[in-house]
């Protein structure tokens, strides 16, 4: 029997909440347990309904999605749990918020105008522990956000195309084994646990063990945060195929 995935939908627009709920409830393994109009209400409903996944809008009144995601991540950390996973709903206009959402502990993000089939797949993906959904658009958006942040940080009106990597991660990255480094690189390129298992000729359980080790050594809470680190540290360069560990 297929495990039921319980979802909380959070958005300040009722029509969007209802539309998302209809898409999810159409699937035999997904069910919308509640809907919230802001982050504060979402936190109350999480206590009441104990969902597996939260679909979280970013810009909302009372408490926005970033603060709510931080509270959820902290609660998970304190309780030693990995759920609920937070899947952020965003638009390309929200680029400035994406990295903040990831750093707050979101397991991934999805464009609001995405295809319904992809929405369903994304919910299932974060539920099973795969953070990167829609690898192509996710990687492009991450690259744009990381590069934008570097340019803003440089203070240059017209920064050079090649921006120096963030060296804050050098010491932590040095703790990774060769296989863990390989796992990090392929995660940054958008591979799921299943994809990694097939590529490396190992079981998904082995991949999950390596991923957990990577997150632990880097002090991170999700795979998508590890991907951001890979870009920030220059391990994977936007638009480039090669991998750099000496950056």
C-alpha positions as CSV (number, residue, x, y, z in Angstrom):
1,X,0.0,0.0,0.0
2,X,1.4,3.4,-1.0
3,X,2.3,5.7,1.9
4,X,0.1,8.7,2.2
5,X,1.9,12.1,2.1
6,X,0.2,14.7,4.2
7,X,0.6,18.3,2.9
8,X,0.0,21.7,4.4
9,X,-0.6,24.4,1.8
10,X,0.5,28.0,2.8
11,X,-0.3,31.0,0.6
12,X,-2.0,34.3,1.3
13,X,-4.1,34.0,-1.8
14,X,-7.1,31.7,-1.3
15,X,-7.5,30.9,-5.0
16,X,-3.9,29.7,-5.2
17,X,-4.3,27.6,-2.0
18,X,-7.5,26.0,-3.4
19,X,-5.9,25.3,-6.8
20,X,-2.8,23.7,-5.2
21,X,-5.0,21.6,-2.9
22,X,-7.1,20.3,-5.8
23,X,-4.0,19.2,-7.7
24,X,-2.6,17.4,-4.7
25,X,-5.8,15.8,-3.6
26,X,-6.3,14.3,-7.1
27,X,-3.3,12.0,-6.4
28,X,-4.0,8.8,-4.5
29,X,-0.9,9.1,-2.3
30,X,-1.2,12.9,-1.5
31,X,-3.7,14.6,0.7
32,X,-4.0,18.3,1.8
33,X,-4.5,18.2,5.6
34,X,-4.9,22.0,6.0
35,X,-4.4,25.4,4.4
36,X,-2.9,28.5,5.9
37,X,-2.9,32.2,4.8
38,X,0.3,33.2,6.6
39,X,3.4,31.8,8.3
40,X,2.0,32.2,11.8
41,X,-1.1,30.2,11.0
42,X,1.0,27.6,9.3
43,X,3.0,27.0,12.5
44,X,-0.2,26.5,14.5
45,X,-1.5,24.1,11.9
46,X,1.7,22.1,11.8
47,X,1.3,21.4,15.5
48,X,-2.3,20.4,14.9
49,X,-2.0,18.3,11.8
50,X,1.7,17.1,11.7
51,X,2.1,17.3,7.9
52,X,5.0,15.6,6.0
53,X,5.4,18.5,3.6
54,X,4.7,22.2,3.7
55,X,4.1,24.1,0.4
56,X,5.3,27.6,1.6
57,X,4.7,30.9,-0.2
58,X,7.4,33.5,0.5
59,X,5.7,36.9,0.6
60,X,2.8,36.9,3.1
61,X,1.4,39.2,5.8
62,X,1.7,38.6,9.6
63,X,4.7,36.2,9.2
64,X,6.4,35.6,5.8
65,X,7.6,32.3,4.5
66,X,11.2,32.9,5.3
67,X,10.6,33.4,9.0
68,X,8.2,30.4,9.1
69,X,10.7,28.2,7.4
70,X,13.4,29.1,9.9
71,X,11.0,28.3,12.8
72,X,10.1,24.9,11.2
73,X,13.8,24.1,10.7
74,X,14.7,25.0,14.2
75,X,11.8,22.9,15.6
76,X,12.9,20.0,13.5
77,X,16.5,20.3,14.7
78,X,15.5,20.5,18.4
79,X,13.2,17.5,18.1
80,X,15.7,15.5,15.9
81,X,13.1,15.1,13.2
82,X,13.4,15.7,9.4
83,X,9.7,16.6,8.9
84,X,7.9,18.5,7.8
85,X,10.0,19.3,4.7
86,X,9.4,22.7,3.3
87,X,9.0,23.3,-0.4
88,X,9.0,27.0,-1.2
89,X,6.7,28.4,-3.9
90,X,8.4,31.2,-5.7
91,X,8.6,33.2,-8.9
92,X,11.6,34.5,-10.8
93,X,10.7,37.9,-9.4
94,X,11.6,36.5,-6.0
95,X,15.3,35.8,-6.8
96,X,16.5,37.8,-3.9
97,X,14.5,35.6,-1.5
98,X,15.5,32.2,-2.9
99,X,18.9,31.9,-1.2
100,X,17.5,33.2,2.0
101,X,14.8,30.5,1.9
102,X,17.4,27.8,1.2
103,X,19.6,29.0,4.1
104,X,16.5,29.0,6.3
105,X,16.2,25.3,5.7
106,X,13.8,24.9,2.8
107,X,14.3,21.5,1.1
108,X,13.7,23.0,-2.3
109,X,11.8,25.5,-4.3
110,X,9.3,25.5,-7.2
111,X,8.0,28.1,-9.5
112,X,4.3,28.9,-8.9
113,X,3.4,28.5,-12.6
114,X,5.0,25.1,-12.8
115,X,3.2,22.2,-14.5
116,X,0.9,20.3,-12.1
117,X,2.7,17.0,-12.7
118,X,6.0,18.6,-11.6
119,X,4.3,20.0,-8.5
120,X,3.2,16.5,-7.6
121,X,6.7,15.0,-8.3
122,X,8.3,17.8,-6.3
123,X,6.2,17.0,-3.2
124,X,7.1,13.3,-3.5
125,X,10.7,14.2,-4.0
126,X,11.2,16.3,-0.9
127,X,9.2,13.8,1.1
128,X,11.7,11.0,0.3
129,X,14.6,13.3,0.9
130,X,15.6,14.6,-2.5
131,X,15.9,18.4,-2.2
132,X,16.5,19.4,-5.8
133,X,13.3,19.4,-7.8
134,X,13.1,20.4,-11.5
135,X,16.9,20.2,-11.7
136,X,17.2,22.3,-14.8
137,X,15.3,25.4,-13.6
138,X,16.6,24.9,-10.1
139,X,20.2,24.9,-11.1
140,X,19.7,28.0,-13.3
141,X,18.0,29.9,-10.6
142,X,20.6,29.0,-8.0
143,X,23.4,30.0,-10.3
144,X,21.7,33.4,-11.0
145,X,21.1,34.0,-7.2
146,X,24.6,33.1,-6.1
147,X,26.2,35.2,-8.8
148,X,23.8,38.1,-8.0
149,X,24.8,37.9,-4.4
150,X,28.5,37.9,-5.2
151,X,28.1,40.9,-7.4
152,X,26.2,42.9,-4.8
153,X,28.8,41.9,-2.2
154,X,31.6,43.1,-4.5
155,X,30.1,46.6,-4.5
156,X,31.1,47.0,-8.2
157,X,28.8,48.6,-10.7
158,X,30.0,46.3,-13.4
159,X,31.7,43.4,-11.7
160,X,34.0,41.1,-13.6
161,X,32.5,37.9,-15.0
162,X,34.8,35.8,-12.9
163,X,34.0,36.4,-9.3
164,X,36.2,35.0,-6.6
165,X,34.7,32.0,-4.7
166,X,33.7,32.2,-1.1
167,X,36.5,30.7,0.9
168,X,34.5,30.4,4.2
169,X,33.8,26.7,3.3
170,X,37.4,25.7,2.5
171,X,38.1,24.0,5.9
172,X,34.8,22.2,6.0
173,X,35.0,21.0,2.5
174,X,38.5,19.6,3.3
175,X,36.8,17.2,5.7
176,X,34.9,15.4,3.0
177,X,36.1,12.1,1.6
178,X,36.6,11.7,-2.1
179,X,33.3,9.9,-2.5
180,X,31.5,12.6,-0.5
181,X,33.0,15.3,-2.7
182,X,31.8,13.4,-5.7
183,X,28.3,13.2,-4.2
184,X,28.3,16.9,-3.5
185,X,29.3,17.7,-7.1
186,X,26.6,15.5,-8.6
187,X,24.0,16.9,-6.2
188,X,25.0,20.4,-7.4
189,X,24.4,19.2,-11.0
190,X,20.8,18.3,-10.1
191,X,21.0,14.5,-9.6
192,X,18.5,12.9,-7.2
193,X,19.4,10.1,-4.8
194,X,18.0,7.6,-7.3
195,X,20.1,9.2,-10.1
196,X,23.2,9.1,-7.9
197,X,22.7,5.4,-7.0
198,X,22.5,4.5,-10.7
199,X,25.5,6.6,-11.7
200,X,27.7,5.4,-8.9
201,X,26.5,1.7,-9.0
202,X,25.4,1.7,-5.3
203,X,22.1,1.4,-3.5
204,X,20.0,4.4,-2.6
205,X,20.5,3.6,1.1
206,X,24.3,4.0,0.5
207,X,23.7,7.3,-1.3
208,X,21.5,8.6,1.6
209,X,24.3,7.7,4.1
210,X,26.8,9.7,2.0
211,X,24.5,12.6,1.7
212,X,23.8,12.6,5.4
213,X,27.5,12.6,6.1
214,X,28.1,15.5,3.7
215,X,25.4,17.6,5.4
216,X,26.7,16.7,8.9
217,X,30.3,17.7,8.0
218,X,29.2,21.0,6.4
219,X,26.7,21.8,9.2
220,X,23.7,21.9,6.9
221,X,20.1,20.8,7.1
222,X,19.2,20.0,3.5
223,X,20.7,18.8,0.2
224,X,19.8,22.1,-1.5
225,X,21.9,24.0,1.1
226,X,24.8,21.8,0.1
227,X,24.3,22.7,-3.5
228,X,24.4,26.4,-2.7
229,X,27.7,25.8,-0.8
230,X,29.1,24.1,-3.9
231,X,28.4,27.1,-6.0
232,X,29.5,29.6,-3.3
233,X,32.8,27.8,-2.8
234,X,33.5,27.6,-6.5
235,X,33.4,23.8,-6.5
236,X,30.9,24.0,-9.3
237,X,31.0,27.1,-11.4
238,X,27.9,28.6,-13.0
239,X,27.7,27.5,-16.7
240,X,30.9,25.5,-16.4
241,X,31.2,21.7,-16.6
242,X,34.5,21.3,-14.7
243,X,34.8,20.8,-10.9
244,X,37.3,22.7,-8.8
245,X,38.5,21.6,-5.4
246,X,41.5,24.0,-5.3
247,X,39.4,27.2,-5.5
